[in-house]
Amino acid sequence: MKESTSTNASGSIREEIVVVGMVGISGMEGLVDLACKLIPISFIQCKSFSLNQQTLIHSPILQFSNSYLGFKTSSPKDSGSRLQASSWILSILMMGVSSTSAITDLMETTPMESDPLVNIQFQPEYFDIPLDDIDMETEQPTKRRKKKSIVWEHFTIVNVSEEIRKACCKQCKHLLSYVNGPKVSGTSHLKRHVTRCLRNQNHDSLDTLTPKTPRIPKLDRPKRRYRTTTSTAFNPATCRQEMARMIILHDYPLEMVEHPGFMAFVHNLNPGFEIGNFGRIQGDCGATYLKEKERIWNLIEGMPGNISLTLDLWNSSHTTGYVFVTGQFIDSDWKMHRKLLNVVMEPYPDSDSAFSQAVSACLSDWNIQGKLFSITISQRVSDSGLDSLRNLLSEKNPNVLNGQLLLTDCLARSLTFIVQGAINAGQETVKKVRECVKYVKTSESLEEKFVALKQQLQVMSTKSLSLDDQTQWNSTYEMLVSASELKEVFSCLDTLEPDYNKIPTHEDWKVIDNLCTYLKLFYNTANLLTSSSIPTTNMFFHEAWKIQLELARASTSEDDVISNMTKPIQENFDKYWNNCCLVLAIAVVMDPRFKMKLVEFSFTKIYGEQAVSYVKTVDEGIHELFSKYSGLPLPLTLLNGDSGIGDSGVVKQEDGAGVGGLGNGVGLTDFDVFIMESTSQQAKSELDQYLEESLLPRIHEFDVMGWWKLNKSKYPTLSKMAHDILMIPVSSVGPESVFEKGAKEMDRYRCELSPEMVEALFCAKDWMRCEGVESMESNVKMEFPI
């Protein structure tokens, strides 16, 4: 919008706009097109619009003949700055570039937002804008019109000189341009000033603008968009809860609340928050534990089946032990859960009763005495200790194979023990390979030469060298595999480093190749235990059978190197196979893809002619277990006790029973036995029917739990049995500890806490982490400054 100007204006207006700061402009064409639609100028020319040494626009509509609008920038990286600068240009254009005093007023009345990335200043410099080259309105009003804009209710006109008049704000007394010689600035900038001035003084804005002068949208600069969160009032109780959760989830010491650095940090965040002391944060952590325990209690209370426990013993520097009791169970939706239930401090961890006392404490604490199904332990236990656990298992749930579902060997610990023995047997050769890898990896220049030599020799391996962590046996296996695939490059290492004389020989590489072949079996099986989802028991029979079969073949190999290496491995794995074979076989029978057929096939491969007796043991075990779930047959003594027969053998008559009628039960005792036996046969036929049906196709991603959930109406009793069998844990350690060598050890700071607080910290962390809270990797043994 422009006021009338004189056509005889001569010379040029000598001003320049210099934009200093981190400013850039993007999408300029769209901005110009919009400006052209809004600006009532018939013809404006722009000779150059220079930003970052790039010509951003050349619009045939918007051009300034023989003029420059210069923008000097230092760094146009910030998109918000580019948007802000663009809005300034649009504001200037909408006011009319011929009115340079309006530009000055715009700078005075609409300062840029304070922003560390944007520092825009306008400094006087000279460039010419000849007014004759701009098509302007040439008519001057013959007489002064009455000021109709409501804006003049907030301004008075002040004569500065003969040709210059200013508009003075009645509120802040600020002078804004109005008339400068023949130039009239208009009222748009005055309206913007009034809006800001009134807002700052808590007055109403110009909501009373007349219909003839509608409110002008704020186009001087767009709003900067920031990511914002919902503002909430400060709640000290919530802060205390979140601090307790933080300490639990990330294994921070409770003493951190008394550390000066942490106290200063929290005080700077909010001086009004009282962080408290050790005693208070201990109480907050305990309250968090109790709250989470109530949720887990409701989950366990609603489980339809039984629960299996795993036992893992942690040592400590105080000679005490901590038994970690973990429960594994399936809920009513056939979803498997694994929860740490208790951490029981045992003053004498080597005693025969250490594990059984921990189990008894757990069963009592969670009120699950009659729901114990199986126990899996991680450490080797004495025979008397095993007898104590077996008796406890049989006592708490006598219907479950008389305590036979006791897995005395944790799969993860057994694999680690066997692999460590194999690596130790070839430790000299393994050490040579490790030194070679270290020699290459610790020199950047040598590693580059090694890669170049690999390409020159055209070795097709895609693996890269990596040093192993000797506390994690999987990293040692991966190091050996990658080095073995690059052995040809290692053999030529002396061409790069003539002084290096520790290169493995051909025989050494043969030992490494054989070792990797058999370690791969254990590596693949152990990886099943690291899955984010809890694996079902049926998955491990086939894996264990493959290991047993390959080791049996290797131990009888004619190659002395192979047989001598694998015989000790086979002897160690035989112990695990003999202890867990029955449980794993029963579990795979519950897989409708295999049933008894895989058991028969596998045992035949391993035992040959003796396989029949092993298959019979599994068949009898699963039928015995099914009969327990069926609840039949009932003991005859119980039947007689309920039949109404007295001690003298005379049949008792109930009141109202007629003589000779069926109601007195005369002659029907055998009929009751017949009913019980025939019902038992019908219940057993449910298992037989399942075994006789054809196998399902072997789909790799088969959901065995989902299949039983869908078929529970068809197999009501058998599905209950499958419900419990498939959730038997084969390992007592978590996924993060599958490859660890040696037993866990409690860190020093936790040993100084009370046993109840140790249990609260560990259990609450497990429960919160299982609910999807992202947790950092826990260091089992760490020292904290106290």
C-alpha positions in Angstrom: 0.0 0.0 0.0 1.4 3.3 -1.0 0.6 6.9 -0.4 0.7 9.4 -3.3 4.1 10.6 -4.3 5.4 13.3 -6.6 6.3 12.5 -10.1 9.0 15.2 -10.1 11.0 13.6 -7.5 14.6 13.8 -8.6 17.8 12.2 -7.4 17.7 9.0 -5.5 17.2 7.8 -2.0 20.6 7.0 -0.5 20.2 4.1 1.9 21.2 0.4 2.1 20.0 -2.5 4.1 22.8 -4.7 5.4 21.8 -8.0 7.0 24.5 -9.1 9.3 24.5 -12.5 10.9 23.6 -16.1 10.2 20.9 -15.5 7.6 19.9 -17.3 4.5 16.9 -17.5 2.3 15.3 -20.5 0.8 12.2 -20.9 -1.3 12.5 -17.3 -2.4 10.4 -17.7 -5.6 7.3 -18.6 -3.5 7.9 -15.6 -1.3 8.2 -13.3 -4.3 5.1 -14.7 -6.0 3.1 -14.1 -2.8 4.5 -10.6 -2.5 3.5 -9.8 -6.1 0.0 -10.9 -5.4 -0.2 -8.6 -2.3 1.8 -5.5 -3.5 -0.2 -3.0 -5.6 2.8 -2.1 -7.8 2.3 -2.5 -11.5 5.9 -2.9 -12.4 8.9 -3.4 -10.1 12.2 -4.6 -11.3 15.0 -6.3 -9.3 18.3 -6.4 -11.0 20.1 -8.7 -8.5 19.2 -10.6 -5.4 22.5 -12.0 -4.2 22.9 -14.5 -1.3 25.8 -16.8 -0.7 27.1 -15.9 -4.2 24.0 -17.4 -5.7 21.3 -15.6 -7.7 18.2 -16.7 -5.9 15.5 -15.0 -8.0 15.0 -13.2 -11.2 11.3 -12.4 -11.4 10.0 -10.6 -14.5 7.3 -9.1 -12.3 9.4 -8.0 -9.3 12.5 -6.2 -10.5 14.2 -3.0 -9.4 15.6 -1.2 -12.4 19.2 0.0 -11.7 18.9 -0.8 -8.0 20.3 -3.3 -5.5 18.9 -4.8 -2.4 22.1 -6.3 -0.8 22.1 -9.1 1.7 25.4 -10.0 3.2 25.5 -13.3 5.2 28.0 -15.2 7.2 26.4 -18.6 7.4 23.0 -19.5 6.0 22.8 -22.8 7.8 19.8 -22.2 10.1 16.5 -22.8 8.5 14.7 -20.7 11.1 17.0 -17.8 10.3 16.3 -18.2 6.6 12.5 -18.1 7.3 12.9 -15.1 9.5 14.9 -13.1 6.9 12.4 -14.0 4.2 9.6 -12.6 6.3 11.5 -9.3 6.7 11.8 -9.0 2.9 8.1 -9.8 2.5 7.2 -7.1 5.1 9.3 -4.5 3.3 7.8 -5.4 -0.1 4.3 -5.3 1.3 4.8 -1.7 2.6 6.2 -0.6 -0.7 9.8 -0.2 -1.4 9.3 3.3 -2.6 8.6 4.4 0.9 12.0 4.1 2.5 10.9 5.8 5.6 8.5 2.9 6.1 11.5 0.6 6.1 13.1 2.7 8.8 10.0 2.6 10.9 9.7 -1.2 10.4 13.2 -1.5 11.8 12.2 0.6 14.8 8.9 -0.9 15.6 9.4 -4.6 14.8 12.8 -5.7 16.1 13.9 -9.2 15.4 13.5 -11.9 18.0 16.5 -12.4 20.2 18.1 -15.5 18.9 21.7 -16.7 19.3 21.7 -17.8 15.7 20.2 -14.6 14.2 21.7 -11.2 14.7 20.2 -8.8 12.2 21.3 -5.2 12.2 20.5 -2.4 9.7 23.4 -0.1 9.0 23.4 2.9 6.7 25.2 2.5 3.5 24.5 3.9 0.0 22.7 2.5 -3.0 20.6 4.3 -5.5 16.9 3.7 -6.1 15.9 6.2 -8.8 12.3 7.1 -8.2 11.7 7.8 -11.9 12.2 4.1 -12.7 9.4 3.0 -10.5 5.8 3.2 -11.6 4.2 5.2 -8.9 0.8 6.8 -8.4 1.3 10.4 -9.7 -1.8 12.1 -8.5 -1.6 14.2 -5.3 -4.8 14.9 -3.4 -6.1 18.4 -4.0 -7.1 18.7 -0.3 -6.2 17.0 2.9 -8.6 14.2 3.7 -9.9 13.6 7.2 -8.0 10.9 8.9 -10.4 8.0 9.2 -8.1 5.3 10.6 -8.7 4.5 14.2 -5.0 4.4 14.7 -5.0 8.2 15.1 -6.7 7.7 18.4 -3.4 6.5 19.7 -1.1 9.0 18.0 -0.6 12.7 17.7 1.3 14.4 14.9 4.5 16.2 15.8 6.2 18.7 13.4 9.9 17.9 13.5 10.8 20.3 10.7 9.2 22.1 7.8 9.0 18.9 5.7 9.2 16.2 8.3 6.3 15.2 10.6 6.3 12.3 13.0 3.6 10.3 14.6 4.0 10.3 18.4 2.6 7.4 20.4 0.4 8.5 23.2 1.4 5.5 25.4 5.2 5.3 25.1 5.9 8.7 23.4 7.8 6.9 20.7 8.2 8.9 17.4 7.4 7.1 14.2 7.7 8.4 10.7 4.7 9.8 9.0 5.6 12.5 6.5 9.0 13.1 5.1 8.8 15.7 2.4 6.6 14.4 -0.4 6.7 10.9 1.1 3.8 9.7 3.3 4.5 6.5 5.3 1.0 5.4 5.7 -0.5 3.8 8.9 0.4 0.1 8.7 3.5 0.5 10.8 1.5 2.6 13.3 -1.1 -0.1 13.7 1.7 -2.7 14.4 3.2 -0.4 16.9 -0.1 0.2 18.7 -0.7 -3.5 18.9 2.6 -4.2 20.5 2.6 -1.1 22.7 -0.9 -1.9 24.1 0.0 -5.6 24.6 3.1 -4.7 26.6 0.9 -2.5 28.8 -1.7 -5.2 29.3 -4.3 -3.3 27.3 -6.6 -4.7 24.7 -5.3 -4.8 21.2 -6.9 -3.1 18.3 -10.0 -5.2 18.4 -12.1 -2.1 17.7 -10.8 -1.5 14.2 -13.5 -0.2 12.0 -14.9 -2.4 9.2 -13.3 0.0 6.7 -9.9 -0.7 8.2 -9.8 -4.4 9.0 -6.9 -5.7 11.0 -3.8 -6.4 8.9 -2.4 -9.9 9.5 1.0 -9.9 11.1 3.3 -10.5 8.1 6.4 -8.8 9.3 7.8 -12.1 10.5 6.4 -15.5 10.9 6.3 -17.2 14.3 9.3 -19.4 15.0 8.2 -22.9 15.6 9.7 -24.7 18.6 9.2 -28.1 20.0 7.2 -27.7 23.2 6.0 -30.0 25.8 2.9 -29.6 28.0 3.8 -27.4 31.0 3.0 -29.1 34.3 3.3 -27.8 37.8 6.3 -28.9 39.8 5.4 -32.0 41.9 8.1 -33.0 44.5 6.5 -36.4 45.0 6.7 -37.2 41.3 10.3 -36.1 41.2 11.2 -38.4 44.1 9.5 -41.3 42.4 11.3 -40.7 39.2 14.7 -40.4 40.9 14.1 -43.7 42.7 13.2 -45.3 39.3 16.4 -43.8 37.8 18.6 -45.2 40.5 17.0 -48.7 40.3 17.0 -48.9 36.5 20.6 -47.8 36.0 22.3 -49.4 39.1 23.3 -46.1 40.6 24.4 -46.3 44.2 21.9 -44.9 46.8 24.7 -42.8 48.2 24.7 -40.6 45.0 22.0 -38.4 46.6 24.6 -37.2 49.1 27.3 -36.6 46.5 28.1 -32.9 46.3 28.2 -32.9 42.5 24.8 -34.5 42.1 23.3 -32.3 44.8 24.5 -29.1 43.0 23.2 -30.4 39.7 19.7 -31.0 41.1 19.7 -27.7 42.9 20.5 -25.9 39.7 17.6 -27.7 38.0 15.1 -26.7 40.7 16.3 -25.0 43.9 12.9 -25.9 45.5 13.4 -29.6 45.3 14.8 -31.2 48.5 16.8 -34.2 47.3 16.9 -35.8 50.7 19.4 -38.2 52.2 20.4 -41.8 51.9 17.6 -42.9 54.2 14.9 -41.2 52.3 16.0 -42.5 48.8 16.2 -46.0 50.3 12.6 -45.6 51.4 11.5 -44.3 48.0 13.2 -47.3 46.3 11.5 -49.6 48.7 8.1 -48.0 47.9 8.8 -48.4 44.2 9.6 -52.1 44.7 6.3 -52.7 46.7 4.3 -51.0 44.0 5.8 -53.1 41.2 5.5 -56.2 43.4 1.8 -55.8 43.6 1.5 -55.7 39.9 3.6 -58.9 39.5 1.6 -60.5 42.4 -1.7 -60.0 40.4 -0.1 -61.5 37.3 1.1 -64.6 39.1 -2.2 -65.0 41.0 -4.1 -65.1 37.7 -1.9 -67.6 36.0 -3.9 -70.7 35.1 -1.1 -73.3 35.3 2.0 -74.0 37.3 5.3 -72.1 37.6 8.9 -73.2 37.0 11.9 -71.8 38.9 15.5 -71.2 38.1 18.3 -70.8 40.7 21.5 -68.8 40.1 24.1 -68.3 42.8 26.1 -65.1 43.0 29.2 -64.9 45.1 30.4 -61.9 47.1 33.6 -60.6 48.7 31.9 -61.0 52.1 31.8 -64.9 51.7 28.0 -64.8 51.6 26.0 -65.9 48.6 22.9 -64.6 46.9 20.5 -67.0 45.3 18.5 -65.4 42.4 15.2 -67.1 42.1 13.5 -66.5 38.8 10.0 -67.7 37.9 8.8 -68.7 34.4 5.1 -69.1 33.7 2.4 -68.6 31.1 -0.6 -66.3 31.6 -4.2 -66.9 30.6 -3.4 -65.5 27.1 -0.7 -68.1 26.6 2.0 -65.4 26.8 5.2 -66.5 28.6 6.7 -64.4 31.4 10.1 -64.6 33.1 10.3 -62.6 36.3 12.9 -62.3 39.0 11.0 -63.2 42.2 13.5 -63.2 45.0 17.1 -62.5 45.8 17.8 -64.6 48.9 21.0 -64.0 50.9 22.6 -67.2 52.0 25.3 -66.9 54.7 26.6 -70.4 53.8 26.2 -70.7 50.0 28.1 -74.0 49.9 25.8 -75.8 52.2 23.5 -78.6 50.9 20.4 -76.7 52.0 21.2 -73.3 50.4 19.1 -73.8 47.3 16.3 -75.5 49.0 15.9 -72.8 51.6 15.8 -70.2 48.8 13.1 -72.1 47.0 11.0 -72.5 50.2 11.3 -68.8 50.9 10.2 -67.9 47.4 7.2 -70.3 47.5 6.1 -68.9 50.8 6.6 -65.3 49.8 4.4 -65.6 46.6 2.0 -68.2 47.9 2.7 -70.7 45.1 3.5 -73.8 47.2 1.2 -76.0 45.2 2.1 -74.7 41.8 5.8 -75.6 41.5 6.4 -77.6 38.3 10.2 -77.8 37.7 13.5 -76.4 39.0 16.6 -75.5 36.9 19.9 -74.8 38.7 23.0 -73.2 37.3 25.8 -74.6 39.5 26.9 -78.1 40.2 25.3 -79.2 43.5 26.3 -82.1 45.7 24.2 -85.2 45.7 22.7 -84.4 49.1 21.8 -80.9 47.8 20.1 -82.4 44.8 18.2 -84.8 47.0 17.0 -81.9 49.1 15.7 -80.1 46.0 14.1 -83.2 44.5 12.3 -83.9 47.8 11.1 -80.4 47.9 9.8 -80.5 44.3 8.0 -83.8 45.0 6.5 -82.5 48.2 5.2 -79.3 46.8 3.7 -80.9 43.7 3.5 -84.7 44.1 1.6 -85.1 40.8 4.6 -84.2 38.7 6.8 -87.3 38.1 8.0 -87.5 41.7 10.5 -84.7 41.4 12.0 -85.9 38.1 11.6 -82.5 36.5 14.7 -81.2 38.1 17.2 -79.9 35.6 20.5 -80.1 37.4 22.5 -78.5 34.6 21.8 -75.0 33.2 22.2 -75.1 29.4 24.1 -71.8 29.2 26.5 -72.8 32.0 27.0 -76.2 30.5 27.9 -74.8 27.1 30.2 -72.3 28.6 32.0 -75.0 30.6 32.4 -77.2 27.6 33.6 -74.5 25.3 36.0 -73.1 27.8 37.5 -76.6 28.2 37.9 -76.9 24.4 39.6 -73.5 24.1 41.9 -74.3 27.0 42.9 -77.5 25.3 44.1 -75.6 22.3 45.2 -72.5 24.2 48.7 -72.3 22.6 47.3 -72.2 19.1 44.5 -69.8 20.1 47.1 -67.5 21.7 49.1 -67.4 18.5 46.1 -66.3 16.5 45.1 -63.8 19.1 48.6 -62.2 19.0 48.4 -62.0 15.2 45.1 -60.3 15.3 46.3 -57.9 18.0 49.4 -57.1 16.0 47.4 -56.1 13.0 44.5 -54.3 14.9 46.8 -52.2 17.1 48.5 -50.5 14.1 46.3 -48.4 11.8 48.9 -48.4 9.0 49.5 -52.1 9.2 45.7 -52.8 9.2 45.4 -50.8 6.0 48.2 -52.8 4.5 46.5 -56.0 5.6 43.3 -55.0 3.9 45.2 -54.1 0.7 46.9 -57.5 0.8 43.5 -59.2 1.2 42.3 -57.5 -1.9 45.4 -58.3 -3.8 45.1 -62.0 -2.9 41.4 -61.8 -3.8 40.3 -63.4 -0.5 36.5 -63.5 -0.6 35.9 -63.4 3.2 33.5 -60.6 4.3 34.5 -60.8 7.9 36.7 -58.2 9.5 39.3 -58.9 12.3 38.3 -58.2 15.8 40.0 -58.8 19.2 38.2 -61.0 21.6 36.9 -60.3 25.1 38.2 -63.2 27.1 35.3 -63.0 29.5 32.9 -63.7 26.7 33.6 -67.0 24.8 31.4 -66.0 21.8 33.9 -63.2 21.0 36.8 -65.7 21.1 34.9 -67.9 18.7 34.1 -65.0 16.3 37.8 -63.9 16.4 38.9 -67.4 15.5 36.4 -67.7 12.7 37.4 -64.4 11.1 41.1 -65.1 11.4 40.6 -68.6 9.9 38.9 -67.2 6.9 41.8 -64.8 6.5 44.6 -67.3 7.1 45.9 -66.9 3.6 46.5 -63.2 4.3 48.1 -64.0 7.6 50.4 -66.4 5.8 51.7 -63.5 3.7 52.0 -61.2 6.6 55.8 -61.6 6.6 55.9 -59.7 3.3 54.6 -56.7 5.1 56.5 -57.1 8.3 59.6 -59.3 7.8 60.5 -59.0 11.5 57.2 -60.6 12.7 57.8 -64.3 13.3 54.7 -65.4 15.2 52.6 -66.4 12.3 50.6 -69.6 12.9 51.7 -72.6 10.9 49.6 -74.8 8.6 49.0 -77.3 11.4 47.9 -74.4 13.7 45.3 -73.3 11.2 44.1 -76.9 10.9 43.5 -77.0 14.6 41.7 -73.7 14.5 39.5 -74.9 11.7 38.5 -78.1 13.5 37.9 -76.2 16.7 35.6 -73.6 15.0 33.7 -76.5 13.4 32.6 -77.9 16.7 32.4 -74.6 18.6 29.8 -73.5 16.0 27.4 -76.1 17.3 27.5 -74.6 20.8 27.5 -71.1 19.4 24.3 -71.6 17.5 22.6 -73.3 20.4 23.6 -70.5 22.8 22.3 -67.9 20.5 18.8 -69.3 20.9 19.1 -68.3 24.6 19.9 -64.7 23.7 16.7 -64.1 21.9 14.6 -61.1 23.0 11.6 -63.5 23.3 11.6 -66.3 25.8 12.3 -69.6 23.9 10.0 -72.6 24.5 11.5 -75.8 25.7 10.7 -77.8 22.6 13.4 -75.8 20.6 16.3 -77.4 22.4 15.9 -81.1 21.9 16.9 -81.0 18.3 19.9 -78.7 19.1 21.1 -80.9 21.9 20.7 -84.0 19.7 22.8 -82.5 16.9 25.6 -81.7 19.3 25.5 -85.2 20.8 25.4 -86.8 17.4 28.3 -84.8 15.9 30.5 -85.3 19.0 29.8 -89.0 18.9 31.0 -89.2 15.3 34.0 -87.0 15.8 35.2 -88.9 18.9 35.4 -92.1 16.8 37.1 -90.3 13.8 40.2 -91.8 12.3 41.9 -88.4 12.4 43.7 -88.4 15.7 43.6 -84.6 15.9 39.8 -84.5 15.7 39.2 -87.5 18.0 41.7 -86.3 20.6 40.1 -82.8 20.6 36.4 -83.9 20.7 36.6 -86.8 23.2 36.8 -84.5 26.3 34.1 -82.3 24.8 31.8 -85.3 24.3 32.4 -86.6 27.8 31.4 -83.2 29.3 28.3 -82.9 27.1 27.2 -86.5 27.9 26.7 -85.3 31.5 24.3 -82.6 30.3 22.5 -84.9 27.8 21.9 -87.7 30.4 20.5 -85.2 33.0 18.2 -83.3 30.7 17.4 -85.8 27.9 14.0 -86.8 29.3 12.7 -83.3 29.9 13.8 -82.1 26.5 12.2 -85.2 24.8 8.9 -84.8 26.5 8.9 -81.1 25.5 9.5 -81.9 21.8 6.6 -84.4 21.9 4.4 -81.3 22.6 5.4 -79.9 19.3 2.8 -81.0 16.7 5.4 -80.9 14.0 7.5 -83.7 15.6 5.6 -85.5 18.4 7.2 -88.9 19.2 8.5 -89.3 15.7 11.5 -87.0 16.2 12.3 -88.8 19.5 12.3 -92.2 17.8 14.4 -90.9 14.9 17.0 -89.1 17.0 17.4 -91.9 19.5 17.9 -94.4 16.7 20.7 -92.2 15.3 22.4 -92.0 18.7 21.8 -95.3 20.4 21.2 -97.7 17.5 19.5 -100.9 18.7 19.3 -99.6 22.3 17.0 -96.8 21.1 13.9 -98.8 21.9 14.4 -98.6 25.6 15.1 -94.9 25.6 12.0 -94.3 23.5 9.9 -96.4 25.9 11.2 -94.3 28.8 10.0 -91.1 27.1 6.6 -92.7 26.2 6.0 -93.9 29.7 7.0 -90.6 31.2 4.6 -88.6 29.0 1.7 -91.0 29.7 2.4 -91.0 33.4 2.4 -87.2 33.4 -0.8 -87.1 31.4 -2.5 -89.4 33.9 -1.6 -87.0 36.7 -3.1 -84.1 34.8 -6.2 -86.2 34.2 -6.5 -86.9 37.9 -7.3 -90.6 37.2 -7.5 -93.3 38.3 -8.4 -92.4 41.8 -6.9 -94.5 44.6 -9.3 -97.4 45.6 -9.1 -96.5 49.3 -10.5 -93.0 48.5 -13.2 -94.7 46.4 -14.2 -97.0 49.2 -14.2 -94.2 51.7 -16.7 -92.2 49.7 -18.9 -95.2 48.7 -21.0 -95.3 51.8 -19.7 -98.7 53.0 -19.1 -98.9 56.8 -16.4 -100.8 58.7 -18.6 -103.9 59.1 -19.2 -104.1 55.4 -22.9 -103.3 55.7 -24.2 -100.8 53.3 -25.5 -97.7 55.0 -28.8 -96.5 53.8 -29.5 -92.8 53.4 -32.7 -91.4 54.7 -35.5 -91.6 52.1 -33.8 -94.4 50.1 -36.2 -97.1 49.3 -35.4 -100.8 49.8 -34.2 -102.4 46.6 -34.0 -99.1 44.9 -31.0 -97.8 42.9 -30.6 -94.9 45.4 -29.1 -97.2 48.1 -26.2 -98.2 45.8 -26.5 -101.9 46.4 -24.4 -103.9 44.0 -23.1 -100.8 42.2 -19.6 -100.6 43.8 -18.0 -102.4 40.8 -20.0 -100.0 38.6 -18.2 -97.1 40.2 -14.9 -98.7 39.6 -15.9 -99.3 36.0 -16.9 -95.7 35.5 -13.6 -94.5 36.8 -11.6 -96.8 34.7 -13.6 -96.2 31.5 -13.3 -92.4 32.1 -9.6 -92.9 32.5 -9.4 -94.6 29.2 -11.3 -91.8 27.5 -9.0 -89.2 29.1 -5.9 -91.1 28.0 -7.2 -91.4 24.5 -6.9 -87.6 24.2 -3.1 -88.1 24.3 -3.2 -91.1 22.0 -5.4 -89.2 19.6 -2.9 -86.4 19.5 0.1 -88.7 18.9 -1.7 -90.7 16.2 -2.7 -87.6 14.1 -0.4 -86.7 11.3 2.4 -84.2 11.8 2.1 -80.6 10.9 4.4 -79.1 8.2 7.8 -78.0 9.5 7.3 -74.3 9.4 10.4 -72.5 10.7 8.6 -69.6 12.5 6.0 -71.9 14.0 4.2 -70.6 17.1 3.7 -73.7 19.2 2.0 -71.7 22.0 -0.4 -70.2 19.6 -1.2 -73.7 18.2 -2.1 -75.0 21.6 -4.1 -71.9 22.4 -6.2 -72.5 19.3 -6.6 -76.3 20.0 -7.3 -76.2 23.8 -10.9 -77.0 23.3 -10.0 -80.1 21.3 -7.4 -81.2 23.8 -8.5 -79.7 27.1 -6.3 -81.9 29.4 -3.4 -82.2 27.0 -3.3 -78.5 26.5 -2.9 -77.9 30.2 0.0 -80.3 30.2 1.6 -78.6 27.2 1.0 -75.3 28.9 3.4 -76.3 31.7 5.9 -78.4 29.8 6.7 -75.9 27.1 7.6 -73.2 29.7 10.3 -75.3 31.5 13.4 -73.1 31.5 16.5 -74.8 30.2 18.8 -72.0 31.4 19.0 -70.2 34.7 20.8 -67.1 33.5 19.5 -64.1 31.5 20.3 -63.4 27.8 23.0 -60.9 28.7 25.0 -63.6 30.7 24.7 -66.6 28.3 28.4 -66.3 27.1 29.9 -65.2 30.4 32.7 -67.2 31.9 32.6 -67.9 35.6 30.1 -67.2 38.3 28.5 -63.8 38.9 29.8 -61.7 41.8 27.9 -59.1 43.8 29.6 -55.6 43.8 30.9 -54.1 46.9 28.4 -51.3 47.4 25.4 -53.7 47.3 27.0 -56.1 49.7 26.9 -53.3 52.3 23.1 -52.9 51.9 20.5 -54.9 53.8 19.4 -58.2 52.2 15.9 -56.7 51.8 17.2 -53.7 50.0 19.3 -55.8 47.7 16.3 -57.9 46.8 14.2 -54.7 46.2 16.7 -53.1 43.9 17.3 -56.2 41.7 13.7 -57.3 41.5 12.3 -53.8 40.8 14.8 -53.3 38.0 13.8 -56.6 36.4 10.1 -55.8 36.6 10.4 -52.3 35.2 12.8 -53.4 32.5 10.4 -56.1 31.4 7.7 -53.5 30.9 9.6 -52.0 28.0 11.7 -49.5 29.9 15.0 -49.1 28.1 17.9 -50.0 30.4 21.5 -49.5 30.1 23.9 -52.5 30.1 24.4 -53.5 33.7 27.9 -54.0 35.0 27.7 -56.9 37.5 30.9 -56.0 39.3 31.6 -52.3 39.6 33.1 -50.0 42.2 31.4 -46.7 43.2 33.0 -43.8 45.0 31.2 -43.6 48.3 
